[in-house]
């Protein structure tokens, strides 16, 4: 009977080992499942956070674009007031010279403001033709030899804004 008891004990030990191994496997699976759930949760939160970031920056960009010109427009308001006064003065003025001086004053004030904002007029008359800054509307025979491939007339002025061309000068060149 001694042998039978030993066999039974061995079987019991084997069953306990098997049961313990199964419990370890189950606990590992549960642990891995829990880690997977945590990782999925972190991933979902990260995706949501990134989506919120994109929406927020997009909204900020739209707000910036919509209000970007506000500063310049605010600076233009006094000039608009000056134009209104000039128009009113034109309707009642008998002296054309004073109206002309008023318009010239408003014009210089307007140009000064645009210069302060970074606008610069291109000086191209008499200069060699440069396709990077000028658009040739037409070419006419040059009156003198040294005016060939030079700008003879400016049809429409060109402008820089902070050293970037915002409008090409439309010119007539000599051939």
Backbone torsions as a table, in degrees:
resi	resn	phi	psi	omega
1	UNK	NA	-23.0	178.4
2	UNK	-60.5	-42.6	179.1
3	UNK	-67.5	-38.2	178.9
4	UNK	-66.2	-38.8	178.2
5	UNK	-66.2	-40.4	178.0
6	UNK	-62.4	-43.6	178.6
7	UNK	-61.6	-41.6	179.7
8	UNK	-65.2	-41.4	179.0
9	UNK	-64.4	-42.1	179.1
10	UNK	-63.1	-41.6	178.9
11	UNK	-64.1	-42.0	178.2
12	UNK	-61.9	-42.8	179.0
13	UNK	-63.8	-42.1	178.6
14	UNK	-62.9	-41.9	179.0
15	UNK	-64.9	-40.2	177.8
16	UNK	-63.8	-42.4	178.0
17	UNK	-62.6	-44.2	179.4
18	UNK	-62.2	-44.8	179.5
19	UNK	-63.2	-41.5	179.4
20	UNK	-66.2	-41.8	178.8
21	UNK	-63.1	-42.3	178.4
22	UNK	-63.8	-40.1	178.9
23	UNK	-66.2	-39.2	177.2
24	UNK	-63.7	-41.2	179.5
25	UNK	-64.1	-44.1	179.1
26	UNK	-64.3	-43.5	-179.3
27	UNK	-66.9	-35.3	175.7
28	UNK	-64.9	-43.9	179.1
29	UNK	-62.2	-42.4	178.5
30	UNK	-63.9	-41.1	180.0
31	UNK	-64.2	-44.7	178.4
32	UNK	-64.7	-40.0	178.1
33	UNK	-63.2	-40.5	178.4
34	UNK	-65.6	-42.5	178.1
35	UNK	-63.4	-39.9	177.8
36	UNK	-63.0	-43.1	178.2
37	UNK	-61.8	-43.8	178.4
38	UNK	-63.5	-42.8	179.2
39	UNK	-63.9	-43.2	177.7
40	UNK	-62.1	-39.7	178.6
41	UNK	-63.8	-45.7	178.6
42	UNK	-61.1	-43.2	-179.9
43	UNK	-62.7	-45.2	180.0
44	UNK	-62.1	-43.4	178.3
45	UNK	-64.0	-41.6	179.8
46	UNK	-63.4	-43.7	178.2
47	UNK	-62.1	-43.9	179.4
48	UNK	-64.3	-42.1	178.9
49	UNK	-63.2	-42.6	178.5
50	UNK	-65.3	-40.6	177.7
51	UNK	-61.8	-43.2	176.9
52	UNK	-62.8	-39.8	178.0
53	UNK	-61.6	-45.9	179.4
54	UNK	-61.1	-44.0	179.5
55	UNK	-63.4	-42.4	-178.5
56	UNK	-65.2	-46.7	-179.8
57	UNK	-67.2	-35.4	177.1
58	UNK	-64.1	-43.3	178.8
59	UNK	-64.9	-42.1	178.7
60	UNK	-62.6	-40.4	179.6
61	UNK	-64.5	-43.3	178.5
62	UNK	-62.7	-43.9	178.0
63	UNK	-61.3	-41.2	-180.0
64	UNK	-64.1	-44.1	179.8
65	UNK	-63.9	-42.7	-178.6
66	UNK	-67.8	-31.7	-177.5
67	UNK	-103.1	4.4	-176.5
68	UNK	-61.6	-40.9	-178.1
69	UNK	-82.6	-3.1	-175.7
70	UNK	-59.0	-41.5	-179.0
71	UNK	-63.5	-44.7	-179.7
72	UNK	-67.5	-43.2	-179.5
73	UNK	-63.2	-39.8	177.2
74	UNK	-60.5	-38.8	178.5
75	UNK	-71.4	-24.3	179.4
76	UNK	-79.5	-19.2	-176.5
77	UNK	-57.5	-43.5	176.9
78	UNK	-61.7	-32.9	178.8
79	UNK	-70.3	-38.4	175.4
80	UNK	-61.2	-42.0	176.7
81	UNK	-60.0	-41.4	177.9
82	UNK	-62.5	-41.7	177.5
83	UNK	-62.8	-42.1	177.9
84	UNK	-60.1	-43.5	178.3
85	UNK	-64.2	-39.8	179.2
86	UNK	-65.0	-41.9	178.2
87	UNK	-63.7	-40.9	178.0
88	UNK	-64.9	-41.7	179.6
89	UNK	-66.1	-34.0	179.2
90	UNK	-64.4	-34.9	-177.1
91	UNK	-72.1	-24.1	-178.0
92	UNK	-113.2	-6.6	-174.0
93	UNK	-80.4	143.4	174.6
94	UNK	-103.7	-23.5	-178.7
95	UNK	-97.0	111.0	-178.0
96	UNK	-68.9	-33.1	-177.1
97	UNK	-62.5	-41.5	179.4
98	UNK	-67.7	-36.0	176.8
99	UNK	-66.3	-42.2	178.7
100	UNK	-60.4	-44.3	179.2
101	UNK	-63.6	-39.4	178.1
102	UNK	-63.2	-43.5	179.1
103	UNK	-65.6	-41.2	177.9
104	UNK	-62.7	-38.1	178.4
105	UNK	-64.5	-45.4	178.9
106	UNK	-64.3	-40.7	178.9
107	UNK	-61.1	-46.2	-179.1
108	UNK	-66.4	-37.5	177.4
109	UNK	-62.8	-42.6	179.6
110	UNK	-63.5	-47.5	-179.5
111	UNK	-64.9	-37.2	178.5
112	UNK	-63.1	-43.1	178.2
113	UNK	-61.8	-45.1	-179.9
114	UNK	-64.6	-37.4	175.6
115	UNK	-61.2	-42.9	179.3
116	UNK	-64.3	-26.3	178.5
117	UNK	-86.7	0.5	175.5
118	UNK	105.8	2.9	179.8
119	UNK	-82.9	133.0	-179.9
120	UNK	-136.0	133.0	179.4
121	UNK	-80.3	140.2	177.0
122	UNK	-76.8	135.3	174.2
123	UNK	-101.7	100.2	-173.4
124	UNK	-120.8	-17.0	-177.0
125	UNK	-61.4	124.6	-179.5
126	UNK	83.7	-6.6	-179.5
127	UNK	-85.9	157.3	173.6
128	UNK	-61.6	145.0	-179.3
129	UNK	-66.0	132.0	179.0
130	UNK	-132.0	111.1	-175.7
131	UNK	-65.8	-15.5	178.4
132	UNK	-73.4	-24.2	-175.8
133	UNK	-121.5	-15.0	-173.5
134	UNK	-128.8	153.1	175.6
135	UNK	-120.6	119.0	-178.1
136	UNK	-79.4	117.9	177.9
137	UNK	-79.3	-44.3	179.3
138	UNK	-155.4	166.5	176.5
139	UNK	-126.4	134.8	179.0
140	UNK	-123.1	160.0	177.7
141	UNK	-61.7	133.7	-179.1
142	UNK	-71.5	132.3	179.4
143	UNK	-63.6	-34.0	176.2
144	UNK	-130.8	156.3	-173.8
145	UNK	-59.7	-37.5	-176.3
146	UNK	-77.8	0.8	176.0
147	UNK	-98.8	5.3	177.2
148	UNK	-66.1	138.3	-178.6
149	UNK	59.2	26.5	175.1
150	UNK	-118.5	158.2	-179.4
151	UNK	-76.5	120.2	179.9
152	UNK	-96.2	-30.0	-178.4
153	UNK	-150.8	148.0	177.5
154	UNK	-110.2	115.5	179.1
155	UNK	-81.6	-40.9	178.4
156	UNK	-142.1	127.2	-177.5
157	UNK	-66.4	148.6	174.8
158	UNK	-103.1	156.6	-176.9
159	UNK	-137.5	147.9	171.3
160	UNK	-107.4	144.5	169.2
161	UNK	-123.5	109.9	-176.3
162	UNK	53.1	49.3	177.2
163	UNK	65.9	19.4	174.8
164	UNK	-118.6	133.7	-178.9
165	UNK	-69.1	122.9	175.7
166	UNK	-108.5	-18.0	172.1
167	UNK	-151.5	127.7	178.5
168	UNK	-76.0	145.4	177.2
169	UNK	-76.9	133.7	175.9
170	UNK	-97.7	120.1	-169.3
171	UNK	-131.7	164.2	171.6
172	UNK	-110.3	129.9	-177.2
173	UNK	-114.0	157.2	177.5
174	UNK	-91.4	143.6	178.4
175	UNK	-109.3	NA	NA
